[in-house]
Amino acid sequence: KIVLDEDAVSKKEAELQAEYDSKQYQRDRAAAYPSIQDVVVALAEKEEGDDTMWKEITAKRQKVKADNPKPE
């Protein structure tokens, strides 16, 4: 027979929710970042001498980070 301490369960639930909430910026960033495929193409083009797409991706990543800052 398992006996649950409601206070302990509530405390753990609040702890887990706080951890989940603190990482919302990561989920928001992941959805907004350029795709891995776009990054690979940009790197290949950069290697071939055309860094236009790489600059665009870098600018987009910086904007995503600015729009979704890490909590302090």
Order of alpha helices (4+ residues) and beta strands (2+ residues): alpha-alpha-alpha-alpha
